[in-house]
Amino acid sequence: MVEIVSEAAASGYDLFLAVGGDGTVSMVATGLKDTQFSLAIIPAGTGNGLARDLKVPLSLEKAITLLDHPENVRLLDAMEVNGHHYLLNLSVGLTPKALKESKREEKQKLGRLAYFLSGIKAFVGIQPVNFMLEIDGEKRYSKASEVLLMNSVTLGEPGRFLELNINVDDGVLDLFVIEARTALDYIRIFWYLIMRKPQHDPDVERYEVRESLLIAGRRLLEVQADGELIGYSPVRV
């Protein structure tokens, strides 16, 4: 798809609509890199996280009406990995494992509930990993079960209870290192999220990333970005 979009941009097409989920939006955005073309989002996926964050209506008819208002165009931050651009989040640890457990048929049938059920399956037997993180050139070491880089706050859910002051266009990516080791740790983190005080949890470290990030573990770990498995660690953003 990336090549098709790039060829279309070079051929003179000047209106691009990504009809699908967050993975589709990311692929079309990658095809439009180094161009001045805008990208319209028509949400038709499972989570539609970016559309929710940008307040794009989930109704097809209402989303299309935004095309009549070019003043709604926003310049977004993005995460680049091996030439591909992602707009929502990237993670190593529990989330990629849950995505691997989530089958396409289940997502089509159950929607976002499929991610929740897969997350429960993935949690069983998960072990913290020793990570080396290089944040804007500065190295940090941590033993964590999840390393999550966020550009959008929704995580594929409709706003939910998260008030983390994360913006898609502020020039900063937010890195969360989740050092939870037990089910009780995750329950406590979830409670802090409900109370909108995640920064108070002792098992969650938060950093700002402005230029680059390297995530490396002692063993190969799967990496997800915008809801798609994209390879294995180490990963440089």
DRENLUMRO-149719 format. One record per residue (C-alpha): x negated, y negated, z negated; residue number from 1. Coordinates in Angstrom, 1 decimal, m for minus. Example, Ala and Ser with C-alpha at 12.3 -4.5 7.8 and 13.67 -1.06 7.14 Angstrom:
2
<atom xx="m12.3" yy="4.5" zz="m7.8" seq="1"/>
<atom xx="m13.7" yy="1.1" zz="m7.1" seq="2"/>
# end
This chain:
237
<atom xx="0.0" yy="0.0" zz="0.0" seq="1"/>
<atom xx="m2.8" yy="m2.4" zz="m0.8" seq="2"/>
<atom xx="m4.2" yy="m2.1" zz="2.7" seq="3"/>
<atom xx="m0.8" yy="m2.6" zz="4.3" seq="4"/>
<atom xx="m0.2" yy="m5.8" zz="2.3" seq="5"/>
<atom xx="m3.7" yy="m7.1" zz="3.2" seq="6"/>
<atom xx="m3.1" yy="m6.5" zz="6.9" seq="7"/>
<atom xx="0.2" yy="m8.2" zz="6.7" seq="8"/>
<atom xx="m1.3" yy="m11.2" zz="5.1" seq="9"/>
<atom xx="m3.9" yy="m11.4" zz="7.7" seq="10"/>
<atom xx="m1.3" yy="m11.0" zz="10.5" seq="11"/>
<atom xx="0.6" yy="m14.1" zz="9.5" seq="12"/>
<atom xx="3.4" yy="m12.8" zz="7.2" seq="13"/>
<atom xx="4.0" yy="m15.4" zz="4.5" seq="14"/>
<atom xx="6.7" yy="m14.0" zz="2.3" seq="15"/>
<atom xx="5.9" yy="m11.0" zz="0.1" seq="16"/>
<atom xx="8.4" yy="m9.2" zz="m2.2" seq="17"/>
<atom xx="7.4" yy="m6.4" zz="m4.5" seq="18"/>
<atom xx="10.5" yy="m4.2" zz="m4.9" seq="19"/>
<atom xx="9.7" yy="m1.7" zz="m7.7" seq="20"/>
<atom xx="8.1" yy="m1.4" zz="m11.1" seq="21"/>
<atom xx="5.0" yy="m2.9" zz="m12.6" seq="22"/>
<atom xx="2.7" yy="m0.5" zz="m10.7" seq="23"/>
<atom xx="4.2" yy="m1.7" zz="m7.4" seq="24"/>
<atom xx="3.8" yy="m5.3" zz="m8.4" seq="25"/>
<atom xx="0.2" yy="m4.8" zz="m9.2" seq="26"/>
<atom xx="m0.6" yy="m3.1" zz="m5.9" seq="27"/>
<atom xx="1.1" yy="m5.8" zz="m3.9" seq="28"/>
<atom xx="m0.8" yy="m8.5" zz="m5.9" seq="29"/>
<atom xx="m4.1" yy="m6.7" zz="m5.2" seq="30"/>
<atom xx="m3.3" yy="m6.8" zz="m1.5" seq="31"/>
<atom xx="m2.8" yy="m10.6" zz="m1.8" seq="32"/>
<atom xx="m6.0" yy="m11.4" zz="m3.6" seq="33"/>
<atom xx="m8.1" yy="m14.2" zz="m2.0" seq="34"/>
<atom xx="m5.0" yy="m15.6" zz="m0.3" seq="35"/>
<atom xx="m2.7" yy="m18.5" zz="m1.0" seq="36"/>
<atom xx="0.6" yy="m16.5" zz="m0.7" seq="37"/>
<atom xx="3.1" yy="m16.2" zz="m3.4" seq="38"/>
<atom xx="4.6" yy="m12.9" zz="m4.6" seq="39"/>
<atom xx="8.2" yy="m12.5" zz="m5.4" seq="40"/>
<atom xx="9.3" yy="m9.7" zz="m7.9" seq="41"/>
<atom xx="12.4" yy="m7.7" zz="m7.3" seq="42"/>
<atom xx="12.5" yy="m5.5" zz="m10.4" seq="43"/>
<atom xx="13.5" yy="m1.9" zz="m9.5" seq="44"/>
<atom xx="11.3" yy="0.2" zz="m11.8" seq="45"/>
<atom xx="11.5" yy="1.9" zz="m15.2" seq="46"/>
<atom xx="10.1" yy="m0.7" zz="m17.5" seq="47"/>
<atom xx="9.9" yy="m3.9" zz="m15.3" seq="48"/>
<atom xx="7.7" yy="m5.4" zz="m18.0" seq="49"/>
<atom xx="6.3" yy="m8.3" zz="m16.0" seq="50"/>
<atom xx="9.7" yy="m9.3" zz="m14.6" seq="51"/>
<atom xx="11.1" yy="m9.4" zz="m18.2" seq="52"/>
<atom xx="8.2" yy="m11.5" zz="m19.4" seq="53"/>
<atom xx="8.7" yy="m13.9" zz="m16.5" seq="54"/>
<atom xx="12.5" yy="m14.0" zz="m17.1" seq="55"/>
<atom xx="13.2" yy="m12.6" zz="m13.6" seq="56"/>
<atom xx="16.8" yy="m11.3" zz="m13.6" seq="57"/>
<atom xx="17.0" yy="m7.5" zz="m13.5" seq="58"/>
<atom xx="20.0" yy="m7.8" zz="m11.1" seq="59"/>
<atom xx="19.0" yy="m7.5" zz="m7.5" seq="60"/>
<atom xx="21.3" yy="m10.3" zz="m6.4" seq="61"/>
<atom xx="20.2" yy="m12.7" zz="m9.1" seq="62"/>
<atom xx="16.5" yy="m11.9" zz="m8.6" seq="63"/>
<atom xx="16.8" yy="m12.7" zz="m4.9" seq="64"/>
<atom xx="18.3" yy="m16.1" zz="m5.6" seq="65"/>
<atom xx="15.0" yy="m17.2" zz="m7.1" seq="66"/>
<atom xx="13.6" yy="m17.3" zz="m3.6" seq="67"/>
<atom xx="15.5" yy="m20.5" zz="m3.1" seq="68"/>
<atom xx="13.6" yy="m22.2" zz="m5.9" seq="69"/>
<atom xx="9.9" yy="m22.3" zz="m4.9" seq="70"/>
<atom xx="9.2" yy="m24.6" zz="m7.9" seq="71"/>
<atom xx="9.4" yy="m21.4" zz="m10.0" seq="72"/>
<atom xx="6.0" yy="m20.2" zz="m8.8" seq="73"/>
<atom xx="3.5" yy="m19.5" zz="m11.6" seq="74"/>
<atom xx="m0.2" yy="m18.8" zz="m11.4" seq="75"/>
<atom xx="m0.9" yy="m15.7" zz="m13.5" seq="76"/>
<atom xx="m4.0" yy="m14.2" zz="m15.2" seq="77"/>
<atom xx="m5.0" yy="m10.8" zz="m14.0" seq="78"/>
<atom xx="m7.3" yy="m7.9" zz="m14.9" seq="79"/>
<atom xx="m9.6" yy="m6.7" zz="m12.2" seq="80"/>
<atom xx="m10.8" yy="m3.1" zz="m12.3" seq="81"/>
<atom xx="m12.8" yy="m1.7" zz="m9.4" seq="82"/>
<atom xx="m11.3" yy="m4.2" zz="m7.0" seq="83"/>
<atom xx="m7.7" yy="m3.6" zz="m8.1" seq="84"/>
<atom xx="m5.7" yy="m6.2" zz="m10.0" seq="85"/>
<atom xx="m3.3" yy="m5.5" zz="m12.9" seq="86"/>
<atom xx="m1.0" yy="m8.0" zz="m14.5" seq="87"/>
<atom xx="0.4" yy="m6.4" zz="m17.7" seq="88"/>
<atom xx="m1.9" yy="m4.3" zz="m19.8" seq="89"/>
<atom xx="m4.7" yy="m1.7" zz="m19.8" seq="90"/>
<atom xx="m5.4" yy="0.8" zz="m22.5" seq="91"/>
<atom xx="m7.5" yy="3.8" zz="m23.5" seq="92"/>
<atom xx="m6.3" yy="6.3" zz="m26.0" seq="93"/>
<atom xx="m2.7" yy="7.2" zz="m27.0" seq="94"/>
<atom xx="m0.8" yy="5.4" zz="m24.3" seq="95"/>
<atom xx="m2.5" yy="7.1" zz="m21.3" seq="96"/>
<atom xx="m2.0" yy="10.5" zz="m23.0" seq="97"/>
<atom xx="1.7" yy="9.6" zz="m23.3" seq="98"/>
<atom xx="1.9" yy="8.6" zz="m19.6" seq="99"/>
<atom xx="0.4" yy="11.9" zz="m18.6" seq="100"/>
<atom xx="3.0" yy="13.7" zz="m20.6" seq="101"/>
<atom xx="5.8" yy="11.7" zz="m19.0" seq="102"/>
<atom xx="7.1" yy="13.4" zz="m15.9" seq="103"/>
<atom xx="8.6" yy="11.4" zz="m13.0" seq="104"/>
<atom xx="11.8" yy="13.3" zz="m13.2" seq="105"/>
<atom xx="12.2" yy="12.4" zz="m16.9" seq="106"/>
<atom xx="11.6" yy="8.8" zz="m16.2" seq="107"/>
<atom xx="14.2" yy="8.7" zz="m13.5" seq="108"/>
<atom xx="16.7" yy="10.5" zz="m15.7" seq="109"/>
<atom xx="15.9" yy="8.9" zz="m19.1" seq="110"/>
<atom xx="14.4" yy="5.6" zz="m18.2" seq="111"/>
<atom xx="12.3" yy="3.9" zz="m21.0" seq="112"/>
<atom xx="13.4" yy="6.7" zz="m23.4" seq="113"/>
<atom xx="11.1" yy="9.0" zz="m21.5" seq="114"/>
<atom xx="8.1" yy="6.9" zz="m22.5" seq="115"/>
<atom xx="9.2" yy="7.1" zz="m26.2" seq="116"/>
<atom xx="9.6" yy="10.9" zz="m26.1" seq="117"/>
<atom xx="6.2" yy="11.3" zz="m24.4" seq="118"/>
<atom xx="4.6" yy="9.1" zz="m27.0" seq="119"/>
<atom xx="5.8" yy="11.4" zz="m29.7" seq="120"/>
<atom xx="4.3" yy="14.4" zz="m27.9" seq="121"/>
<atom xx="1.1" yy="12.6" zz="m27.3" seq="122"/>
<atom xx="0.7" yy="11.6" zz="m30.9" seq="123"/>
<atom xx="0.5" yy="15.3" zz="m32.0" seq="124"/>
<atom xx="m3.2" yy="16.2" zz="m32.4" seq="125"/>
<atom xx="m4.6" yy="12.8" zz="m31.4" seq="126"/>
<atom xx="m8.0" yy="12.0" zz="m32.9" seq="127"/>
<atom xx="m9.7" yy="8.6" zz="m33.3" seq="128"/>
<atom xx="m12.6" yy="8.1" zz="m31.0" seq="129"/>
<atom xx="m15.9" yy="6.1" zz="m31.5" seq="130"/>
<atom xx="m15.7" yy="3.2" zz="m29.1" seq="131"/>
<atom xx="m18.2" yy="0.7" zz="m27.9" seq="132"/>
<atom xx="m16.6" yy="m2.5" zz="m26.8" seq="133"/>
<atom xx="m18.5" yy="m5.2" zz="m25.0" seq="134"/>
<atom xx="m16.3" yy="m8.4" zz="m25.2" seq="135"/>
<atom xx="m17.6" yy="m11.3" zz="m23.1" seq="136"/>
<atom xx="m21.1" yy="m9.9" zz="m23.5" seq="137"/>
<atom xx="m21.0" yy="m9.2" zz="m27.2" seq="138"/>
<atom xx="m21.0" yy="m5.5" zz="m28.4" seq="139"/>
<atom xx="m18.7" yy="m4.2" zz="m31.1" seq="140"/>
<atom xx="m18.2" yy="m0.7" zz="m32.4" seq="141"/>
<atom xx="m15.0" yy="0.8" zz="m33.7" seq="142"/>
<atom xx="m13.4" yy="4.2" zz="m34.4" seq="143"/>
<atom xx="m9.9" yy="3.9" zz="m33.0" seq="144"/>
<atom xx="m7.0" yy="5.9" zz="m31.5" seq="145"/>
<atom xx="m6.0" yy="3.1" zz="m29.0" seq="146"/>
<atom xx="m7.7" yy="0.2" zz="m27.4" seq="147"/>
<atom xx="m5.2" yy="m2.0" zz="m25.7" seq="148"/>
<atom xx="m5.8" yy="m5.1" zz="m23.5" seq="149"/>
<atom xx="m2.7" yy="m7.2" zz="m23.0" seq="150"/>
<atom xx="m1.8" yy="m10.0" zz="m20.6" seq="151"/>
<atom xx="1.9" yy="m9.7" zz="m21.2" seq="152"/>
<atom xx="3.8" yy="m9.2" zz="m24.4" seq="153"/>
<atom xx="6.6" yy="m7.0" zz="m23.3" seq="154"/>
<atom xx="4.9" yy="m3.6" zz="m22.9" seq="155"/>
<atom xx="7.6" yy="m2.6" zz="m20.5" seq="156"/>
<atom xx="10.4" yy="m3.3" zz="m23.1" seq="157"/>
<atom xx="13.0" yy="m6.1" zz="m23.1" seq="158"/>
<atom xx="11.2" yy="m8.6" zz="m25.2" seq="159"/>
<atom xx="11.7" yy="m6.4" zz="m28.3" seq="160"/>
<atom xx="10.4" yy="m7.8" zz="m31.6" seq="161"/>
<atom xx="6.9" yy="m8.7" zz="m30.5" seq="162"/>
<atom xx="5.9" yy="m12.3" zz="m31.2" seq="163"/>
<atom xx="2.2" yy="m12.2" zz="m30.6" seq="164"/>
<atom xx="1.6" yy="m15.5" zz="m28.8" seq="165"/>
<atom xx="0.5" yy="m13.7" zz="m25.6" seq="166"/>
<atom xx="1.0" yy="m15.6" zz="m22.4" seq="167"/>
<atom xx="0.5" yy="m14.5" zz="m18.8" seq="168"/>
<atom xx="m1.1" yy="m17.8" zz="m17.7" seq="169"/>
<atom xx="m3.3" yy="m19.0" zz="m20.6" seq="170"/>
<atom xx="m6.7" yy="m17.9" zz="m19.3" seq="171"/>
<atom xx="m7.0" yy="m15.4" zz="m22.2" seq="172"/>
<atom xx="m6.5" yy="m11.6" zz="m22.5" seq="173"/>
<atom xx="m5.7" yy="m10.2" zz="m25.9" seq="174"/>
<atom xx="m7.5" yy="m7.1" zz="m27.1" seq="175"/>
<atom xx="m6.0" yy="m4.9" zz="m29.8" seq="176"/>
<atom xx="m8.1" yy="m2.2" zz="m31.4" seq="177"/>
<atom xx="m5.8" yy="0.2" zz="m33.3" seq="178"/>
<atom xx="m7.7" yy="2.1" zz="m35.9" seq="179"/>
<atom xx="m4.7" yy="4.1" zz="m37.2" seq="180"/>
<atom xx="m5.5" yy="7.8" zz="m38.0" seq="181"/>
<atom xx="m2.3" yy="9.3" zz="m39.3" seq="182"/>
<atom xx="1.4" yy="9.2" zz="m38.6" seq="183"/>
<atom xx="1.9" yy="7.0" zz="m41.7" seq="184"/>
<atom xx="m0.6" yy="4.5" zz="m40.3" seq="185"/>
<atom xx="1.5" yy="4.2" zz="m37.1" seq="186"/>
<atom xx="4.7" yy="3.8" zz="m39.1" seq="187"/>
<atom xx="3.1" yy="1.0" zz="m41.1" seq="188"/>
<atom xx="1.9" yy="m0.7" zz="m37.9" seq="189"/>
<atom xx="5.4" yy="m0.3" zz="m36.4" seq="190"/>
<atom xx="6.8" yy="m1.9" zz="m39.5" seq="191"/>
<atom xx="4.5" yy="m4.9" zz="m39.3" seq="192"/>
<atom xx="5.5" yy="m5.3" zz="m35.6" seq="193"/>
<atom xx="9.2" yy="m5.4" zz="m36.7" seq="194"/>
<atom xx="8.4" yy="m8.0" zz="m39.3" seq="195"/>
<atom xx="6.4" yy="m9.9" zz="m36.6" seq="196"/>
<atom xx="3.2" yy="m9.8" zz="m38.7" seq="197"/>
<atom xx="1.0" yy="m7.4" zz="m36.8" seq="198"/>
<atom xx="m2.1" yy="m9.5" zz="m37.6" seq="199"/>
<atom xx="m1.6" yy="m8.6" zz="m41.2" seq="200"/>
<atom xx="m2.1" yy="m4.8" zz="m40.6" seq="201"/>
<atom xx="m5.6" yy="m3.7" zz="m41.8" seq="202"/>
<atom xx="m5.7" yy="m1.0" zz="m39.0" seq="203"/>
<atom xx="m5.3" yy="m3.5" zz="m36.2" seq="204"/>
<atom xx="m8.2" yy="m5.7" zz="m35.0" seq="205"/>
<atom xx="m7.4" yy="m8.5" zz="m32.4" seq="206"/>
<atom xx="m9.9" yy="m10.2" zz="m30.1" seq="207"/>
<atom xx="m9.8" yy="m12.7" zz="m27.3" seq="208"/>
<atom xx="m11.3" yy="m11.8" zz="m23.9" seq="209"/>
<atom xx="m12.0" yy="m14.6" zz="m21.5" seq="210"/>
<atom xx="m14.5" yy="m13.2" zz="m19.0" seq="211"/>
<atom xx="m15.2" yy="m9.5" zz="m19.2" seq="212"/>
<atom xx="m14.6" yy="m6.3" zz="m21.2" seq="213"/>
<atom xx="m16.3" yy="m2.9" zz="m21.2" seq="214"/>
<atom xx="m14.6" yy="0.0" zz="m23.0" seq="215"/>
<atom xx="m16.7" yy="3.1" zz="m23.5" seq="216"/>
<atom xx="m16.1" yy="6.1" zz="m25.7" seq="217"/>
<atom xx="m18.3" yy="9.1" zz="m26.7" seq="218"/>
<atom xx="m16.3" yy="11.2" zz="m24.3" seq="219"/>
<atom xx="m14.3" yy="10.7" zz="m21.2" seq="220"/>
<atom xx="m10.8" yy="9.3" zz="m21.9" seq="221"/>
<atom xx="m8.0" yy="8.5" zz="m19.5" seq="222"/>
<atom xx="m7.3" yy="4.9" zz="m18.7" seq="223"/>
<atom xx="m3.9" yy="3.4" zz="m17.8" seq="224"/>
<atom xx="m3.1" yy="0.0" zz="m16.4" seq="225"/>
<atom xx="0.4" yy="m1.3" zz="m15.8" seq="226"/>
<atom xx="1.9" yy="2.1" zz="m16.5" seq="227"/>
<atom xx="m0.3" yy="4.0" zz="m14.0" seq="228"/>
<atom xx="m3.2" yy="6.4" zz="m14.8" seq="229"/>
<atom xx="m6.2" yy="4.8" zz="m13.0" seq="230"/>
<atom xx="m9.2" yy="7.0" zz="m14.0" seq="231"/>
<atom xx="m11.4" yy="7.6" zz="m17.0" seq="232"/>
<atom xx="m13.6" yy="5.6" zz="m19.4" seq="233"/>
<atom xx="m16.0" yy="3.9" zz="m19.4" seq="234"/>
<atom xx="m13.9" yy="1.1" zz="m17.7" seq="235"/>
<atom xx="m15.0" yy="m2.5" zz="m17.0" seq="236"/>
<atom xx="m12.5" yy="m5.3" zz="m16.7" seq="237"/>
# end
